[in-house]
Amino acid sequence: MESLPPARRPLIDFAVVGAQKAGTTTLHRWLASRPDVSMPVQKETRFFSAPEVHAKGSDWYVQQFAGPVGATRGEVEPDYLTHAGAAERLRQDAGDIPIIVLVRDPVERAHSQYRMSVRRGQESLPFSAAIEREIAQLERGDASSEHNNYLDRSRYHKHVSRFAPLFSRLLVVRYEDLFADEVAGREIYEQVVRFSGVGERDEGEYAVGVRENVGHDTRSRLVARAIFDADFARPARRIFKSVVVSQAARRAIQARLARHNVTSFDGETFGDVMRQIPRSGMQFLADDAERLASDYNVETHKWPSVAAWREGRLW
């Protein structure tokens, strides 16, 4: 009798697919600190969201991971949630793995993304004008820029619904619950760990009050463009690549420059931010939040922007 070939291990054992600006950087660090978890050395490989990266093949992808042999392999990549084709590629290559989605108050998340785009030199409009521009695009059915899709990335139900038919295990976690007080936040984190299939041992770094990648203002937009805009100063970029041959070294230098190019800001109040979302824009978000609550049992009514909408405040 002919023996069967050994079963091939899935490329990854779980995936946290978003949302952007909803705690994914911190969750990546917590999970990567565990000795029983293998994560990519560089967060956000874009393997399943960018066709040109996916074309590099599964061997390239596996080489991006660090950790002991046999460790649970997972990735935290917020681009997967919103990019067309990512869910299908993930299901085809990895199988029916656990999928985790972090969600945050949609207005707060949109504003945090906006500040990041400004910091990186990818946005020049005031927040209210940027939102008006996107609303016009949404009403026309046009696709927003990858960096300027503030409302669309906050329409969680729309994006989660691409994953739900393909994966039997889907967990949607509120950012506010994960970063709650020490006791409640740890319970949610441990729920994520168990759902991922990692195990029960309390290992690795966990500090509920510590969040990474929080919002800042930019010291120099010119420096920000030089760091993040691939089309900016191409001759200088070519020289940089020729001098610093290692991609890992280039990323480390860029990350250091980015850290030094930010400064703390006197943040607007949440009420100030919400007042800059037109009624039509909030309608997009509120309708999506209602469906998210109904279909995936997420307590969206606790989000300040959704509560304000329901109570008729501000709009």
C-alpha positions as a Python dict, from the first residue, in 0.01 Angstrom:
ca = {
    (1, 'M'): (0, 0, 0),
    (2, 'E'): (140, 338, -99),
    (3, 'S'): (207, 562, 199),
    (4, 'L'): (58, 907, 212),
    (5, 'P'): (291, 1208, 214),
    (6, 'P'): (316, 1386, 549),
    (7, 'A'): (61, 1659, 600),
    (8, 'R'): (208, 2001, 535),
    (9, 'R'): (183, 2250, 817),
    (10, 'P'): (-28, 2560, 740),
    (11, 'L'): (172, 2871, 664),
    (12, 'I'): (35, 3028, 983),
    (13, 'D'): (-182, 2904, 1270),
    (14, 'F'): (-375, 3226, 1336),
    (15, 'A'): (-405, 3582, 1203),
    (16, 'V'): (-499, 3916, 1354),
    (17, 'V'): (-622, 4100, 1044),
    (18, 'G'): (-694, 4449, 1178),
    (19, 'A'): (-812, 4704, 1220),
    (20, 'Q'): (-547, 4966, 1161),
    (21, 'K'): (-501, 5203, 1460),
    (22, 'A'): (-691, 4965, 1688),
    (23, 'G'): (-409, 4825, 1902),
    (24, 'T'): (-249, 4583, 1655),
    (25, 'T'): (108, 4704, 1717),
    (26, 'T'): (80, 4647, 2090),
    (27, 'L'): (-88, 4309, 2047),
    (28, 'H'): (189, 4206, 1805),
    (29, 'R'): (452, 4293, 2068),
    (30, 'W'): (270, 4104, 2343),
    (31, 'L'): (232, 3790, 2132),
    (32, 'A'): (586, 3809, 1989),
    (33, 'S'): (729, 3820, 2342),
    (34, 'R'): (592, 3474, 2419),
    (35, 'P'): (839, 3185, 2378),
    (36, 'D'): (566, 2960, 2239),
    (37, 'V'): (472, 3200, 1955),
    (38, 'S'): (653, 3268, 1629),
    (39, 'M'): (579, 3606, 1466),
    (40, 'P'): (735, 3792, 1171),
    (41, 'V'): (1045, 3986, 1272),
    (42, 'Q'): (906, 4285, 1083),
    (43, 'K'): (538, 4350, 1163),
    (44, 'E'): (313, 4381, 857),
    (45, 'T'): (458, 4164, 581),
    (46, 'R'): (158, 4240, 352),
    (47, 'F'): (200, 3886, 215),
    (48, 'F'): (-172, 3820, 170),
    (49, 'S'): (-275, 4176, 81),
    (50, 'A'): (-15, 4278, -178),
    (51, 'P'): (-1, 4058, -491),
    (52, 'E'): (360, 4157, -558),
    (53, 'V'): (461, 4035, -211),
    (54, 'H'): (249, 3721, -233),
    (55, 'A'): (432, 3639, -559),
    (56, 'K'): (752, 3592, -358),
    (57, 'G'): (611, 3258, -245),
    (58, 'S'): (547, 3065, 73),
    (59, 'D'): (915, 2987, 138),
    (60, 'W'): (991, 3360, 150),
    (61, 'Y'): (697, 3415, 383),
    (62, 'V'): (801, 3145, 631),
    (63, 'Q'): (1153, 3291, 639),
    (64, 'Q'): (1011, 3614, 784),
    (65, 'F'): (922, 3442, 1112),
    (66, 'A'): (1132, 3420, 1427),
    (67, 'G'): (1081, 3171, 1706),
    (68, 'P'): (1152, 2812, 1802),
    (69, 'V'): (1058, 2522, 1578),
    (70, 'G'): (709, 2401, 1661),
    (71, 'A'): (593, 2732, 1808),
    (72, 'T'): (248, 2856, 1717),
    (73, 'R'): (295, 3074, 1410),
    (74, 'G'): (82, 3385, 1370),
    (75, 'E'): (75, 3726, 1210),
    (76, 'V'): (-74, 4063, 1304),
    (77, 'E'): (-137, 4257, 981),
    (78, 'P'): (-404, 4532, 977),
    (79, 'D'): (-396, 4565, 598),
    (80, 'Y'): (-557, 4224, 556),
    (81, 'L'): (-894, 4343, 685),
    (82, 'T'): (-955, 4604, 416),
    (83, 'H'): (-767, 4478, 110),
    (84, 'A'): (-967, 4295, -154),
    (85, 'G'): (-841, 3941, -206),
    (86, 'A'): (-659, 3913, 128),
    (87, 'A'): (-926, 3692, 288),
    (88, 'E'): (-931, 3456, -11),
    (89, 'R'): (-551, 3427, -28),
    (90, 'L'): (-532, 3367, 346),
    (91, 'R'): (-795, 3090, 330),
    (92, 'Q'): (-631, 2926, 29),
    (93, 'D'): (-278, 2928, 171),
    (94, 'A'): (-339, 2882, 544),
    (95, 'G'): (-672, 2701, 562),
    (96, 'D'): (-947, 2751, 818),
    (97, 'I'): (-736, 2920, 1086),
    (98, 'P'): (-863, 3138, 1373),
    (99, 'I'): (-916, 3499, 1263),
    (100, 'I'): (-909, 3786, 1513),
    (101, 'V'): (-1024, 4142, 1446),
    (102, 'L'): (-965, 4438, 1678),
    (103, 'V'): (-1220, 4719, 1642),
    (104, 'R'): (-1229, 5065, 1797),
    (105, 'D'): (-1473, 5356, 1820),
    (106, 'P'): (-1502, 5433, 1448),
    (107, 'V'): (-1455, 5810, 1479),
    (108, 'E'): (-1162, 5777, 1718),
    (109, 'R'): (-995, 5522, 1489),
    (110, 'A'): (-1054, 5739, 1181),
    (111, 'H'): (-901, 6042, 1351),
    (112, 'S'): (-601, 5840, 1469),
    (113, 'Q'): (-542, 5722, 1113),
    (114, 'Y'): (-573, 6080, 989),
    (115, 'R'): (-304, 6196, 1232),
    (116, 'M'): (-78, 5915, 1113),
    (117, 'S'): (-129, 6017, 750),
    (118, 'V'): (-44, 6379, 836),
    (119, 'R'): (261, 6265, 1030),
    (120, 'R'): (383, 6067, 730),
    (121, 'G'): (326, 6349, 485),
    (122, 'Q'): (41, 6161, 312),
    (123, 'E'): (-234, 6410, 406),
    (124, 'S'): (-236, 6788, 378),
    (125, 'L'): (-605, 6870, 431),
    (126, 'P'): (-767, 6952, 767),
    (127, 'F'): (-955, 6657, 915),
    (128, 'S'): (-1300, 6794, 828),
    (129, 'A'): (-1200, 6860, 465),
    (130, 'A'): (-1040, 6516, 433),
    (131, 'I'): (-1362, 6355, 556),
    (132, 'E'): (-1573, 6563, 314),
    (133, 'R'): (-1348, 6448, 29),
    (134, 'E'): (-1391, 6084, 127),
    (135, 'I'): (-1770, 6116, 165),
    (136, 'A'): (-1788, 6247, -192),
    (137, 'Q'): (-1581, 5950, -306),
    (138, 'L'): (-1800, 5702, -116),
    (139, 'E'): (-2120, 5854, -254),
    (140, 'R'): (-1979, 5824, -609),
    (141, 'G'): (-1866, 5469, -542),
    (142, 'D'): (-1501, 5563, -592),
    (143, 'A'): (-1224, 5388, -406),
    (144, 'S'): (-1038, 5598, -150),
    (145, 'S'): (-661, 5620, -134),
    (146, 'E'): (-498, 5352, 78),
    (147, 'H'): (-375, 5623, 315),
    (148, 'N'): (-683, 5848, 315),
    (149, 'N'): (-971, 5602, 362),
    (150, 'Y'): (-1055, 5713, 714),
    (151, 'L'): (-1427, 5635, 717),
    (152, 'D'): (-1406, 5322, 506),
    (153, 'R'): (-1151, 5154, 732),
    (154, 'S'): (-1391, 5217, 1022),
    (155, 'R'): (-1676, 5031, 849),
    (156, 'Y'): (-1585, 4708, 1027),
    (157, 'H'): (-1891, 4503, 938),
    (158, 'K'): (-1829, 4559, 568),
    (159, 'H'): (-1476, 4419, 595),
    (160, 'V'): (-1534, 4147, 855),
    (161, 'S'): (-1809, 4008, 633),
    (162, 'R'): (-1549, 3912, 373),
    (163, 'F'): (-1384, 3681, 626),
    (164, 'A'): (-1693, 3534, 792),
    (165, 'P'): (-1798, 3303, 504),
    (166, 'L'): (-1443, 3168, 468),
    (167, 'F'): (-1339, 3106, 828),
    (168, 'S'): (-1538, 2915, 1088),
    (169, 'R'): (-1352, 3070, 1384),
    (170, 'L'): (-1383, 3449, 1396),
    (171, 'L'): (-1332, 3663, 1706),
    (172, 'V'): (-1409, 4037, 1708),
    (173, 'V'): (-1256, 4221, 2005),
    (174, 'R'): (-1316, 4581, 2107),
    (175, 'Y'): (-998, 4784, 2148),
    (176, 'E'): (-1154, 4953, 2451),
    (177, 'D'): (-1197, 4615, 2625),
    (178, 'L'): (-843, 4498, 2547),
    (179, 'F'): (-698, 4819, 2691),
    (180, 'A'): (-936, 4837, 2985),
    (181, 'D'): (-824, 4813, 3347),
    (182, 'E'): (-563, 4553, 3444),
    (183, 'V'): (-810, 4277, 3535),
    (184, 'A'): (-1061, 4317, 3251),
    (185, 'G'): (-792, 4385, 2990),
    (186, 'R'): (-595, 4077, 3087),
    (187, 'E'): (-907, 3861, 3061),
    (188, 'I'): (-962, 3982, 2704),
    (189, 'Y'): (-596, 3929, 2616),
    (190, 'E'): (-605, 3575, 2754),
    (191, 'Q'): (-921, 3513, 2552),
    (192, 'V'): (-730, 3618, 2240),
    (193, 'V'): (-441, 3388, 2333),
    (194, 'R'): (-670, 3087, 2386),
    (195, 'F'): (-864, 3158, 2067),
    (196, 'S'): (-537, 3172, 1873),
    (197, 'G'): (-453, 2821, 1988),
    (198, 'V'): (-136, 2936, 2161),
    (199, 'G'): (-197, 2769, 2495),
    (200, 'E'): (-285, 2842, 2854),
    (201, 'R'): (56, 2936, 2999),
    (202, 'D'): (88, 3296, 3118),
    (203, 'E'): (408, 3386, 2938),
    (204, 'G'): (550, 3686, 2763),
    (205, 'E'): (515, 4056, 2811),
    (206, 'Y'): (179, 4205, 2903),
    (207, 'A'): (116, 4557, 3029),
    (208, 'V'): (-239, 4676, 2979),
    (209, 'G'): (-155, 5041, 3037),
    (210, 'V'): (123, 5048, 2778),
    (211, 'R'): (27, 5111, 2416),
    (212, 'E'): (255, 5152, 2118),
    (213, 'N'): (214, 5357, 1802),
    (214, 'V'): (6, 5629, 1968),
    (215, 'G'): (-66, 5955, 1789),
    (216, 'H'): (180, 6243, 1766),
    (217, 'D'): (238, 6552, 1558),
    (218, 'T'): (512, 6580, 1296),
    (219, 'R'): (815, 6803, 1341),
    (220, 'S'): (894, 6816, 968),
    (221, 'R'): (662, 6707, 686),
    (222, 'L'): (960, 6709, 449),
    (223, 'V'): (1141, 6452, 662),
    (224, 'A'): (818, 6251, 689),
    (225, 'R'): (785, 6237, 311),
    (226, 'A'): (1147, 6134, 276),
    (227, 'I'): (1083, 5843, 514),
    (228, 'F'): (743, 5719, 396),
    (229, 'D'): (685, 5839, 37),
    (230, 'A'): (857, 5604, -210),
    (231, 'D'): (813, 5853, -493),
    (232, 'F'): (978, 6140, -306),
    (233, 'A'): (1348, 6223, -368),
    (234, 'R'): (1415, 5913, -579),
    (235, 'P'): (1786, 5997, -648),
    (236, 'A'): (1853, 6028, -274),
    (237, 'R'): (1671, 5700, -213),
    (238, 'R'): (1888, 5522, -470),
    (239, 'I'): (2202, 5652, -300),
    (240, 'F'): (2066, 5545, 39),
    (241, 'K'): (2001, 5191, -91),
    (242, 'S'): (2347, 5168, -245),
    (243, 'V'): (2514, 5275, 79),
    (244, 'V'): (2293, 5075, 317),
    (245, 'V'): (2252, 4746, 133),
    (246, 'S'): (2062, 4557, 404),
    (247, 'Q'): (1687, 4614, 392),
    (248, 'A'): (1663, 4543, 765),
    (249, 'A'): (1925, 4810, 835),
    (250, 'R'): (1743, 5061, 614),
    (251, 'R'): (1416, 4994, 798),
    (252, 'A'): (1590, 5041, 1133),
    (253, 'I'): (1734, 5376, 1024),
    (254, 'Q'): (1396, 5489, 889),
    (255, 'A'): (1222, 5385, 1212),
    (256, 'R'): (1474, 5581, 1419),
    (257, 'L'): (1430, 5890, 1201),
    (258, 'A'): (1051, 5857, 1226),
    (259, 'R'): (1068, 5841, 1607),
    (260, 'H'): (1277, 6158, 1620),
    (261, 'N'): (1044, 6337, 1378),
    (262, 'V'): (742, 6338, 1609),
    (263, 'T'): (640, 6560, 1895),
    (264, 'S'): (355, 6537, 2144),
    (265, 'F'): (43, 6737, 2066),
    (266, 'D'): (-229, 6904, 2265),
    (267, 'G'): (-502, 6668, 2152),
    (268, 'E'): (-846, 6790, 2057),
    (269, 'T'): (-1132, 6674, 2275),
    (270, 'F'): (-1333, 6386, 2138),
    (271, 'G'): (-1630, 6619, 2104),
    (272, 'D'): (-1421, 6850, 1883),
    (273, 'V'): (-1329, 6556, 1662),
    (274, 'M'): (-1685, 6426, 1634),
    (275, 'R'): (-1816, 6769, 1533),
    (276, 'Q'): (-1592, 6753, 1226),
    (277, 'I'): (-1771, 6441, 1094),
    (278, 'P'): (-2070, 6550, 881),
    (279, 'R'): (-2404, 6381, 941),
    (280, 'S'): (-2376, 6186, 616),
    (281, 'G'): (-2036, 6051, 722),
    (282, 'M'): (-2162, 5948, 1063),
    (283, 'Q'): (-2455, 5777, 896),
    (284, 'F'): (-2210, 5550, 711),
    (285, 'L'): (-2039, 5460, 1038),
    (286, 'A'): (-2354, 5423, 1251),
    (287, 'D'): (-2526, 5192, 1002),
    (288, 'D'): (-2217, 4971, 987),
    (289, 'A'): (-2184, 4968, 1367),
    (290, 'E'): (-2546, 4855, 1402),
    (291, 'R'): (-2484, 4562, 1168),
    (292, 'L'): (-2161, 4475, 1352),
    (293, 'A'): (-2352, 4460, 1680),
    (294, 'S'): (-2629, 4247, 1530),
    (295, 'D'): (-2418, 3996, 1337),
    (296, 'Y'): (-2107, 3966, 1555),
    (297, 'N'): (-2235, 4056, 1902),
    (298, 'V'): (-2006, 4357, 1945),
    (299, 'E'): (-2111, 4616, 2204),
    (300, 'T'): (-2091, 4908, 1964),
    (301, 'H'): (-2343, 5106, 2173),
    (302, 'K'): (-2064, 5168, 2424),
    (303, 'W'): (-1861, 5366, 2170),
    (304, 'P'): (-1897, 5741, 2241),
    (305, 'S'): (-1957, 5834, 1878),
    (306, 'V'): (-2229, 5569, 1834),
    (307, 'A'): (-2391, 5668, 2165),
    (308, 'A'): (-2388, 6035, 2062),
    (309, 'W'): (-2549, 5944, 1729),
    (310, 'R'): (-2820, 5738, 1895),
    (311, 'E'): (-2897, 6014, 2144),
    (312, 'G'): (-2912, 6282, 1875),
    (313, 'R'): (-2619, 6479, 2014),
    (314, 'L'): (-2385, 6675, 1784),
    (315, 'W'): (-2564, 6572, 1462),
}
